[in-house]
Amino acid sequence: MDELSVRHFPGRDGVPLVYRETGEGHPLILIHGFTANGLLMLQYGPAAELAGHGYRVIAPDLRGHGDSARPHDPAAYPPDILADDGLALIDWLGLSPGSFDLAGYSLGAKVVLRLLARGAQPAHAVVAGQGLDALDAASSRTAGHRRLLARMASGDTFEPGTPDALAAQWITERGGDPLAMSLVLGSFTQTPAAALRPVTVPALVVVGDKDPRGDTAEDLAASLGHGHVARVPGDHGSALLAPELTAEILDFLRHGGPDCFSASAPAG
C-alpha cells in the first residue's frame, strides 16, 4: 500500500473516517487545522521531516474534512465528537498509554487538549498555533468562520482580493464542504482548567512570533502540568511551514523540554 493512501477506521458512532501515514518508528498522531486535511499536513507540514527522524506520522482527516465522512445531519456532530474520533483512532491503532505522541496545529491543537482532558496518555503532546482561548468552546474568530461558511453554503460571491474571498478560495480549491465544517464548529466544548490539572504529559505550546494567539501561550502552557512555550518565525498561517517549527517539535519529542521526561522518544 502507498504510504499516503487512504486508510479507514470507524468513529465511535460508526461514521467512516480516514487517516494516512508516512515513516516508520515511534507513532506520532498529527492533527490538522480547521478547513485543512491530513494530506496537507503530510505534504506541506512538518510530517516529512518528522518521518525522516524515526517517526511513524499518522495524519487523520477530521470529521467534516478531507476524505472523512461529511454528514449534513447535525446529529452527527454532538459535543466533543472530534475528541471521540481521536480516541477511536488511538484504539483502532492499538496504541497503549505512553507508546505514542500527539501533536496538532490550530484546531488540531484544540483537539489534542480535549484528548488530554479526556484521558489520552501520549508520551508527549504538542499544542501548536494556539493560545489560552483554545480552552473555550468558541473564540473571537468563531463568528467570522460561521459567517463565511454560511455565505459559501448559500452560494454567495465574494469581492475579489478580500480576506473572505481568499478564505473561500482556499476551502473551495481543497474540496471543502462548508455546511459540514459549520456543523463541526458547533461540536466544540469548553475545557475547564480542572480537567487539565491531572495531566502530567510533557507538553510543548509552540506558536508563530507574529500570531496573536501567542499572546496567551504562556497562560495555556501554565494550564498544563508540564507545559512550556517556544516561538518560531511566522504568523498563524506561515508558522506551520517554518523549519523552526519542525526543529522545536523534534527537540521537544527527543528531549522532552525543561524538567520533562522523554523515555519513549526514539533515538536518532
N, C-alpha and C positions, 0 to 999 in steps of 0.2 A: 504493500500500500504506500502511495506517495505520502510523505510525512505531512504535507499541507492539505491532504484530502480531508473531507468532512467525516467525522466520526460521531455517532449518535448515542444519546443517553436520554432517559426519561426524567422529567421533573417529578417531584413527589406526587403531583396530581395527574401524572401520566402524559402531560404535554410534551411533544417531541422537541428536544433541544440538541445542539451540536457543539462540538469543540474540534480544534485542530491542535497538532503538537509538532514540535521540532526539537532535535537534540536528544541526547541520552545522558542519563545520570540522575542526580537528585531532582525529584519533581518540584516544579515551581508553577503554581497556577497564577496566570497573569490575566487580569480582567480589564477590559477596555472601558472607555468613557461613553457618555451619552451620545447617541446618534452614530457612533462608530461601530466596529465589529472586531472579532478576534483576528481575522485575516489581516486587517490593517496593522494590528499590533505585531504580528509576525513578520510582515513585510517591511514596515517602516518604523516601528517602535524598537525597544531595546531587546526584543526576543532573540534575534540572530546572534548578537554579541553574547548574550547570556548563555545561549545554547553552545557557543564555542568555548565556554569556560566550564563545561561539565554539568549543565543543567538540562533536564527534560522539561521544556517550557510547554505548558498546556494552556491554550487560549480558547475559552468558551465564547460563543455568541450569546449575549444576554437575551432573555425572553423579549420578544418585540424587536429584535435587531438581527441583522445579518441573515444567516440561514436557519436560525432557530425559529420556532413557531411564532407567528404574529397574530394571535387571535384578536378579533374585534369585539369579543364579548367581555364586558367589564368584569364579569365573574372570574375570568382567567387571570386577573391581576389583584388578588387580595393583598392586604397589608403584608409587607416584608417578603413578597414572593421571590425577589431576586436572591435573598439570603437562603430561602428554601431551596432554590435551584442550585445555589453554590454548595449547600450541604449534600444535595442529591449527587452532585458531581464528585465530591470527595468520597462519598460512599461507593459510587459506581466504579471509581478508580481503585478502590480498596486501600486508600491511604490511611494509615494509622496515625494517632497523635505523635507529633514530633518528627514524622517521616517526610514532611513536605514543607514548602514555604508558600506564602500567599503574598501577592502584590497586585495593586490596582492603581489605575490613573483616573482622576476626576470621579465620575460616577463609580468606576471600578474600585476606587479607594473607599468610597462610601459603603460599597458592598463588603469590602474587607472589614471595615469597622463593625458592620452588622454581623458578619460571620464570627468575629471575635466575641461580640456581645452574646451571641447565641451559643457559644461554647466550642467553636472550632479551635483546634490546638495545633497550628503550624509551628515549626521551629522558629521562624522569623516572619514578620509581617512588614510590608512596605505600603505606606499610605502616601501616594504621590498626587500632587496637584490639588491639595485640599487644605482648608483651614478649619477653624472651630465650627463653622456652620454646617460642616458635613455631618454633625450630630443631630441637626434639626431635620424635621420631615420636609420642610421647604426652605429655600434660601431666597435672597433678594433677586436671584436670577430665574426662579421657577415661573413666575407670572409671564416673563418675556418668552420663555420656552413654550408655554401654553398658547400664548397669542400667535406665535409664529406657526406652530403646528396646526392650530385651528384654521389659520388662513390657508396653509398648504392643503389641508384636507378638503377645504371648500373650493379649491381651485383658484384662489386669488392670485393675482400677479403682483410683482414687487418692482419698485423703481430700481432700475439697473444701478449697480455700484453701491447700494446701501448695505449696511450690515445685515439686514433681514434678507436681502436678495442673495448675498454671499452665503449666508447660513442655509437658505433654502436650496441653493445650487449644490452645496456640499451634500445635503441629505439626498437630493434627487439623483445626483450622479452616482451615489453609492447604493441606489435602490432602496432607500429607507421608506418606511411606512409611517407617515405622520400620525395616523389615528392610533396605531399600536403604540408608538412612542409616547403619545399623550396619555394613554392608559397606564404606561409604565410609571409616569410621573405621579399618578395617583396612588401608587403602591408604596411610596416611601414612608417610613416611620421614624419617629424620634428615637435617638439612642440616649437614654438617661445616663448621667455620669456614674450612677451607682452600678449600671450594667457593665461598665468598663473597669471599675476598681479591682475586681478579682483577676483581671487579665495580667498575666506575668510574661506574656510573649514579648521578646525584644522587638521594638517597632521603630521604623525609620519614617519620619514625616519629611518628605522632600518636595520642594516647590521651586518654581522659577523666581528669580530675583525681581522680576517685573510683573509677577502675578499677584493681584490684590489679595488673593486667598492667603498668601504668605504672611500677611499682617498678623494673622492669628495662629500661625503654625506652631509657635511655642505653646500656646494655650491648648491646642489639640494634642501635642506631644505630652503635655503635663497631665492630660486626662488618662493617659496610658501608663501603666506601672513602670515600664522600661522604655519610654519613648525618648527619642532625640531628633533634632532637626538638622537638615542640610539644605542649602540653597544652591541652585545651578543657574546658568545664564538662560534668560528667556521669559516670555510671558506664558499664559496658560496653554496656548497652542504650541508654541515653539519649544518650550522646555522639554516636552516629550521626546523631541528629536535630538536634543543636546547630548553629545557624547559624555558630558559631565554627569548627566543623569544616570546613564548606564554605569559609569565608573563608581558613583556613590552607592548605587544599588549593589554592585558586585562587592565593593569593600565591606558594606554592611553585612551582606549574606555570608561572607567569608569570615569576618571578624566580629560581627555582632554589635559593633559600636561600643561606646563607653559603658563599662560596667555590665555588659551583656554577655550571655553565654553563646557559643557557636559550635556546640558539639556535633551537630549534624550537618554543618556546612561541608560541601565536598572539597577535597583537596585539589590543587591545581596551580 
